[in-house]
């Protein structure tokens, strides 16, 4: 462990906070014949004779089993608690990578040729008691089956370690002191297309068996990359800064036939159209979620979903992908789908509620432009909400801070 001293000024008085960076490593072995991964967390847990991490606890989920550790480990029916020892501390578990989201449709899948899953499935969200000021320098190490040449994650590849069937990544998540390997991942016999969009490295990956189907089937990597080239300048307008990387993964059956976002990554079934006949886009909807990370608080899921649906339409329009008449038809379809919606505020936004919310954000964008005499737009509000969990009251305050006056569009939402 190394010590880093950070000094901060407060009312012209300087104080120093001792920040401890300790080493942490996730070692993952993918085992396709057992449809699972063996996971081992290793922590270098000593600095000046004091432990950096004192306790880790997490839910005992159904997809995790066979816990082992040094130090004290308590495995209950509901929760697992680990008190790591000083020195080199380790905890191991097995994670099932086969999960049905709907009958016969999977949002985590592994077979003899490839695996597609979220890193969140490998190690559960944890409550961590650590030394004040301690933060992790975290690496992620994969051991792959002999016939599997590659794995893609959204994390930066550690090029200092080169071994056959071994892939290493650096997890650098400034949102957390205790890092987890989150985001979509794909491994095995896969094919990938990559490009830089502005400052962001975008990778599009799917199983190699679907790479060059003559009938047009398979995951459309180049079509996705081409569409993103058109819309990315508009995406950049509502981001405070561009992400280092974005990963898009996809496959056919038996994967779930929809789209799902993760941190700076997303999954989309290969049969989903990039642009639907009603001018919305699953790809762009999930892309908004993945790069902004905006979430709605309890009963305000409509905020995140409505913004994603609104921008799924507007990104295409603003990039020149549709004419004014087509835009009005798209909004007309949203109005038709949402005409029976009486309230936006519910724990989970339905398709109809999301359509209604998208129209609210259309009207809100117009209101902001009018009140600011064209100086500001909804883009400026979104910039202030990136990475946040947002309530209706917080949305109102954000709009007022940009537009200068309270929003009439939002005042009737209860």
C-alpha positions as CSV (number, residue, x, y, z in Angstrom):
1,X,0.0,0.0,0.0
2,X,1.2,3.5,-0.6
3,X,0.3,6.7,1.1
4,X,-0.7,9.8,-0.8
5,X,-1.2,13.2,0.9
6,X,-3.9,15.5,-0.4
7,X,-4.0,19.0,1.0
8,X,-7.1,21.1,0.8
9,X,-7.8,24.8,1.5
10,X,-10.8,25.7,3.7
11,X,-11.3,29.3,4.7
12,X,-7.6,29.9,4.0
13,X,-6.6,27.2,6.6
14,X,-4.8,24.3,5.1
15,X,-5.3,20.7,6.4
16,X,-3.9,17.5,5.0
17,X,-5.9,14.3,4.6
18,X,-3.8,11.1,4.5
19,X,-5.2,9.1,1.6
20,X,-4.2,5.4,1.4
21,X,-4.2,3.5,-1.9
22,X,-4.2,-0.2,-1.4
23,X,-3.8,-2.9,-4.0
24,X,-6.8,-5.1,-4.9
25,X,-7.2,-7.7,-7.6
26,X,-10.1,-9.7,-9.0
27,X,-9.1,-13.0,-10.6
28,X,-11.8,-14.6,-12.8
29,X,-11.7,-18.0,-14.3
30,X,-14.4,-18.7,-16.8
31,X,-15.6,-22.3,-16.7
32,X,-18.1,-22.9,-19.6
33,X,-18.6,-26.6,-19.0
34,X,-20.1,-25.6,-15.6
35,X,-21.8,-22.4,-16.8
36,X,-20.0,-20.4,-14.2
37,X,-17.0,-18.3,-13.2
38,X,-14.6,-18.9,-10.3
39,X,-14.0,-15.5,-8.7
40,X,-11.2,-14.6,-6.2
41,X,-10.8,-11.2,-4.6
42,X,-7.3,-10.5,-3.3
43,X,-6.5,-7.4,-1.1
44,X,-3.1,-6.2,0.1
45,X,-4.6,-5.2,3.4
46,X,-1.8,-3.7,5.5
47,X,-0.3,-0.2,5.7
48,X,1.8,0.9,8.7
49,X,0.3,-2.1,10.6
50,X,-3.3,-1.0,10.1
51,X,-5.9,-2.7,7.9
52,X,-7.2,-0.7,4.9
53,X,-10.3,-2.8,4.6
54,X,-11.9,-4.0,7.9
55,X,-15.2,-5.5,6.8
56,X,-17.1,-6.4,3.6
57,X,-20.7,-7.5,3.5
58,X,-23.1,-8.3,0.7
59,X,-26.3,-10.2,-0.1
60,X,-26.2,-13.9,-0.4
61,X,-27.6,-14.1,-3.9
62,X,-28.8,-17.2,-5.7
63,X,-26.1,-17.0,-8.4
64,X,-23.2,-17.0,-5.9
65,X,-22.1,-20.0,-3.9
66,X,-19.1,-21.9,-2.5
67,X,-17.7,-19.0,-0.4
68,X,-14.2,-19.4,1.0
69,X,-11.8,-16.9,2.6
70,X,-9.0,-16.3,5.1
71,X,-9.9,-14.1,8.0
72,X,-13.4,-14.4,9.5
73,X,-16.2,-15.4,7.1
74,X,-19.8,-15.6,8.1
75,X,-22.2,-17.0,5.5
76,X,-25.9,-16.5,6.4
77,X,-29.1,-17.1,4.6
78,X,-29.5,-13.5,3.7
79,X,-26.0,-11.9,3.9
80,X,-22.3,-12.8,3.7
81,X,-19.9,-10.9,6.0
82,X,-16.1,-11.0,5.7
83,X,-13.5,-9.5,8.0
84,X,-10.3,-9.6,6.0
85,X,-7.0,-10.3,7.9
86,X,-3.9,-8.1,7.8
87,X,-1.5,-8.8,5.0
88,X,-2.7,-10.7,1.9
89,X,-6.5,-11.2,2.3
90,X,-8.6,-13.3,-0.1
91,X,-12.2,-14.3,-0.6
92,X,-13.4,-16.7,-3.3
93,X,-16.8,-17.7,-4.7
94,X,-18.5,-19.2,-7.7
95,X,-20.8,-17.2,-9.9
96,X,-23.4,-18.7,-12.2
97,X,-23.3,-17.1,-15.6
98,X,-26.6,-18.6,-16.9
99,X,-29.6,-16.5,-16.1
100,X,-33.1,-16.4,-17.8
101,X,-34.6,-12.9,-17.9
102,X,-37.7,-14.4,-19.6
103,X,-38.5,-18.1,-20.2
104,X,-35.9,-19.3,-22.8
105,X,-34.3,-15.8,-23.0
106,X,-31.0,-15.0,-21.2
107,X,-29.4,-11.8,-20.0
108,X,-26.3,-13.8,-18.9
109,X,-25.1,-16.8,-21.0
110,X,-22.1,-19.0,-21.4
111,X,-21.5,-22.0,-23.7
112,X,-18.4,-23.7,-25.2
113,X,-17.7,-20.9,-27.7
114,X,-18.5,-17.6,-25.9
115,X,-19.9,-15.9,-22.8
116,X,-21.9,-12.7,-22.6
117,X,-22.6,-11.3,-19.1
118,X,-22.4,-8.2,-16.9
119,X,-19.4,-7.8,-14.6
120,X,-21.9,-7.0,-11.9
121,X,-22.8,-10.8,-11.9
122,X,-19.3,-11.7,-10.9
123,X,-19.1,-10.0,-7.5
124,X,-22.1,-8.6,-5.6
125,X,-22.6,-5.0,-4.5
126,X,-21.0,-4.6,-1.1
127,X,-21.0,-2.5,2.0
128,X,-17.4,-1.8,2.9
129,X,-15.9,-0.6,6.2
130,X,-12.5,0.7,5.5
131,X,-9.8,3.0,6.9
132,X,-10.6,6.6,6.5
133,X,-9.2,7.9,3.3
134,X,-8.5,4.5,1.9
135,X,-9.1,3.8,-1.8
136,X,-8.3,0.9,-4.0
137,X,-5.9,0.5,-7.0
138,X,-7.8,-2.3,-8.7
139,X,-7.0,-4.8,-11.4
140,X,-9.1,-7.4,-13.1
141,X,-7.5,-10.6,-14.4
142,X,-9.3,-13.2,-16.6
143,X,-8.2,-16.8,-17.2
144,X,-9.9,-18.1,-20.4
145,X,-10.4,-21.6,-21.8
146,X,-7.6,-22.7,-24.1
147,X,-9.7,-22.3,-27.2
148,X,-10.9,-18.8,-26.3
149,X,-8.7,-16.0,-27.8
150,X,-10.2,-12.9,-26.4
151,X,-12.4,-10.9,-23.9
152,X,-13.8,-7.4,-24.2
153,X,-14.7,-5.2,-21.3
154,X,-15.2,-1.4,-21.0
155,X,-12.2,-1.2,-18.7
156,X,-8.7,-0.1,-19.8
157,X,-6.5,-3.1,-20.8
158,X,-3.4,-3.5,-18.8
159,X,-0.8,-4.0,-21.5
160,X,2.1,-4.5,-19.0
161,X,0.9,-8.1,-18.5
162,X,0.9,-10.3,-21.6
163,X,0.1,-14.0,-21.3
164,X,-1.7,-16.5,-23.6
165,X,-5.4,-17.0,-22.6
166,X,-4.9,-14.4,-19.9
167,X,-6.4,-10.9,-20.1
168,X,-5.8,-8.1,-17.6
169,X,-7.6,-4.8,-17.1
170,X,-7.4,-1.7,-14.8
171,X,-10.5,-0.8,-12.9
172,X,-10.6,2.9,-12.3
173,X,-14.0,4.0,-11.1
174,X,-13.8,7.5,-9.5
175,X,-17.4,7.1,-8.3
176,X,-16.4,4.5,-5.8
177,X,-13.5,3.9,-3.3
178,X,-14.2,0.1,-3.5
179,X,-14.1,-1.0,-7.1
180,X,-16.2,-3.7,-8.7
181,X,-15.9,-5.1,-12.3
182,X,-19.2,-3.7,-13.5
183,X,-20.4,-3.3,-17.1
184,X,-21.1,-5.7,-20.0
185,X,-18.4,-8.2,-21.0
186,X,-18.1,-10.7,-23.8
187,X,-15.5,-13.4,-24.1
188,X,-14.5,-16.3,-26.3
189,X,-14.6,-16.7,-30.1
190,X,-15.7,-13.1,-30.8
191,X,-15.4,-10.5,-33.5
192,X,-15.0,-6.8,-32.8
193,X,-15.1,-3.5,-34.7
194,X,-13.5,-0.5,-33.1
195,X,-13.2,3.2,-33.8
196,X,-12.7,6.5,-32.1
197,X,-15.7,8.8,-31.9
198,X,-14.3,12.1,-30.7
199,X,-12.3,11.2,-27.6
200,X,-14.2,8.0,-27.0
201,X,-13.0,4.6,-28.1
202,X,-16.1,2.6,-29.2
203,X,-16.0,-1.2,-29.5
204,X,-18.8,-3.3,-31.0
205,X,-18.5,-7.1,-30.3
206,X,-20.5,-10.2,-30.9
207,X,-19.9,-14.0,-31.3
208,X,-17.6,-14.8,-34.2
209,X,-20.0,-17.3,-35.7
210,X,-22.3,-14.5,-36.6
211,X,-19.6,-12.3,-38.2
212,X,-20.2,-12.5,-41.9
213,X,-23.5,-14.1,-42.7
214,X,-24.4,-13.8,-46.3
215,X,-28.1,-13.4,-45.6
216,X,-27.4,-10.4,-43.4
217,X,-28.1,-12.1,-40.1
218,X,-25.8,-11.7,-37.1
219,X,-24.8,-8.8,-35.0
220,X,-24.5,-5.8,-37.3
221,X,-21.2,-4.3,-36.0
222,X,-20.4,-2.0,-38.8
223,X,-24.0,-0.7,-39.1
224,X,-23.9,0.1,-35.4
225,X,-20.5,1.8,-35.6
226,X,-21.7,3.8,-38.7
227,X,-24.9,5.0,-37.0
228,X,-22.9,6.1,-33.9
229,X,-20.5,8.1,-36.2
230,X,-23.5,10.2,-37.3
231,X,-25.0,10.8,-33.9
232,X,-22.0,11.1,-31.7
233,X,-21.4,14.9,-32.1
234,X,-25.0,15.3,-30.8
235,X,-24.3,12.9,-27.9
236,X,-21.3,15.0,-26.9
237,X,-23.4,18.1,-26.5
238,X,-25.1,16.8,-23.3
239,X,-22.1,15.2,-21.7
240,X,-19.8,17.3,-19.4
241,X,-16.9,15.2,-20.7
242,X,-16.7,12.3,-23.1
243,X,-16.1,8.8,-21.6
244,X,-12.8,7.1,-22.3
245,X,-14.6,4.1,-23.8
246,X,-18.0,2.6,-24.7
247,X,-18.6,-1.1,-25.3
248,X,-21.6,-2.4,-27.3
249,X,-22.2,-6.2,-27.2
250,X,-24.8,-8.3,-28.9
251,X,-25.8,-11.8,-29.9
252,X,-28.8,-13.8,-31.2
253,X,-30.9,-16.4,-29.5
254,X,-31.0,-17.5,-26.8
255,X,-30.1,-14.0,-25.5
256,X,-33.0,-11.8,-24.3
257,X,-34.6,-10.1,-27.3
258,X,-34.2,-6.5,-26.2
259,X,-31.6,-4.0,-25.1
260,X,-30.0,-3.5,-21.7
261,X,-27.6,-0.8,-20.5
262,X,-24.7,-0.9,-18.1
263,X,-22.0,1.6,-17.1
264,X,-20.5,2.8,-20.4
265,X,-21.7,-0.4,-22.1
266,X,-24.8,-1.9,-23.5
267,X,-26.3,-5.2,-24.8
268,X,-28.7,-5.4,-27.8
269,X,-30.1,-8.6,-29.3
270,X,-29.0,-8.9,-32.9
271,X,-32.6,-9.0,-34.3
272,X,-33.5,-5.6,-32.8
273,X,-33.6,-2.9,-35.6
274,X,-31.2,0.0,-35.1
275,X,-34.1,2.3,-35.9
276,X,-37.7,1.2,-35.5
277,X,-40.5,2.0,-37.9
278,X,-41.8,4.5,-35.4
279,X,-38.4,6.4,-35.6
280,X,-37.3,5.4,-32.1
281,X,-34.1,3.4,-31.5
282,X,-33.3,0.8,-28.8
283,X,-29.6,1.3,-29.5
284,X,-29.8,5.1,-28.9
285,X,-32.1,4.7,-25.9
286,X,-29.7,2.4,-24.1
287,X,-26.7,4.4,-25.2
288,X,-28.2,7.5,-23.4
289,X,-28.6,5.4,-20.2
290,X,-25.0,4.0,-20.5
291,X,-23.2,7.3,-21.0
292,X,-25.2,9.6,-18.7
293,X,-25.9,7.1,-15.9
294,X,-28.9,9.2,-14.9
295,X,-31.3,7.2,-12.7
296,X,-34.7,8.2,-11.3
297,X,-35.3,8.1,-7.6
298,X,-38.3,6.2,-6.1
299,X,-41.4,6.9,-8.2
300,X,-39.4,8.9,-10.7
301,X,-38.1,6.3,-13.0
302,X,-39.9,8.2,-15.7
303,X,-37.2,10.8,-15.6
304,X,-34.4,8.5,-16.8
305,X,-36.6,6.5,-19.2
306,X,-38.3,9.6,-20.6
307,X,-35.0,11.3,-21.3
308,X,-33.6,8.2,-22.9
309,X,-36.6,7.9,-25.2
310,X,-36.7,11.6,-26.1
311,X,-33.0,11.6,-27.0
312,X,-33.4,8.3,-29.0
313,X,-35.6,10.3,-31.3
314,X,-33.9,13.7,-31.2
315,X,-30.4,12.4,-31.8
316,X,-31.5,10.9,-35.1
317,X,-33.3,14.2,-36.0
318,X,-30.5,16.5,-35.0
319,X,-27.9,14.3,-36.9
320,X,-30.0,14.8,-40.1
321,X,-31.5,11.3,-40.0
322,X,-35.1,12.5,-40.4
323,X,-37.0,15.5,-41.7
324,X,-39.3,17.8,-39.7
325,X,-42.4,15.9,-40.9
326,X,-41.0,12.5,-39.8
327,X,-40.2,14.0,-36.4
328,X,-43.8,15.1,-35.9
329,X,-45.0,11.7,-36.9
330,X,-42.6,10.2,-34.3
331,X,-44.0,12.5,-31.6
332,X,-47.5,11.7,-32.8
333,X,-46.9,8.0,-32.3
334,X,-45.6,8.7,-28.8
335,X,-48.8,10.6,-28.0
336,X,-51.0,7.8,-29.3
337,X,-49.1,5.2,-27.2
338,X,-49.4,7.3,-24.1
339,X,-52.9,8.7,-24.3
340,X,-54.2,6.5,-21.5
341,X,-51.4,7.5,-19.0
342,X,-52.8,9.4,-16.0
343,X,-49.6,9.7,-13.9
344,X,-45.9,9.5,-14.6
345,X,-44.8,8.8,-11.1
346,X,-44.5,5.1,-10.4
347,X,-41.7,2.9,-9.3
348,X,-41.1,1.4,-12.8
349,X,-41.8,3.3,-16.0
350,X,-44.0,1.3,-18.5
351,X,-43.7,1.7,-22.2
352,X,-46.7,4.0,-22.3
353,X,-45.4,6.0,-19.4
354,X,-42.0,6.4,-21.0
355,X,-43.7,7.6,-24.2
356,X,-45.6,10.2,-22.2
357,X,-42.4,11.3,-20.4
358,X,-40.6,11.8,-23.7
359,X,-43.3,14.3,-24.7
360,X,-42.8,16.1,-21.4
361,X,-39.1,16.5,-22.1
362,X,-39.9,17.7,-25.7
363,X,-42.1,20.5,-24.1
364,X,-39.5,21.2,-21.4
365,X,-36.8,21.7,-24.1
366,X,-39.0,24.3,-25.8
367,X,-39.8,26.0,-22.5
368,X,-36.1,26.3,-21.6
369,X,-35.2,27.7,-25.0
370,X,-38.0,30.3,-24.8
371,X,-37.1,31.4,-21.2
372,X,-33.4,31.7,-22.0
373,X,-34.0,33.3,-25.4
374,X,-32.3,30.5,-27.2
375,X,-29.2,30.5,-24.9
376,X,-29.9,27.2,-23.2
377,X,-31.7,23.9,-23.9
378,X,-32.5,20.6,-22.2
379,X,-28.9,19.6,-23.1
380,X,-27.6,22.0,-20.4
381,X,-30.0,20.4,-17.8
382,X,-28.8,16.9,-18.7
383,X,-25.2,17.9,-18.2
384,X,-26.0,18.8,-14.6
385,X,-27.7,15.5,-14.0
386,X,-25.1,13.1,-15.4
387,X,-24.2,10.3,-12.9
388,X,-27.0,11.4,-10.5
389,X,-30.0,9.7,-9.1
390,X,-32.7,12.3,-9.7
391,X,-36.1,13.1,-8.1
392,X,-38.8,15.4,-9.5
393,X,-37.8,18.2,-7.1
394,X,-34.2,17.9,-8.1
395,X,-35.2,18.1,-11.8
396,X,-37.3,21.2,-11.1
397,X,-34.3,22.9,-9.4
398,X,-31.9,21.9,-12.2
399,X,-34.3,23.4,-14.8
400,X,-34.7,26.6,-12.9
401,X,-30.9,27.0,-12.5
402,X,-30.6,26.8,-16.3
403,X,-33.7,28.6,-17.4
404,X,-33.8,31.2,-14.6
405,X,-37.4,30.7,-13.8
406,X,-39.6,27.8,-12.5
407,X,-40.8,25.4,-15.1
408,X,-44.5,25.4,-16.0
409,X,-44.1,22.1,-17.8
410,X,-43.2,20.4,-14.6
411,X,-45.4,22.1,-12.1
412,X,-48.5,19.9,-12.7
413,X,-46.6,16.6,-12.4
414,X,-47.6,15.1,-9.0
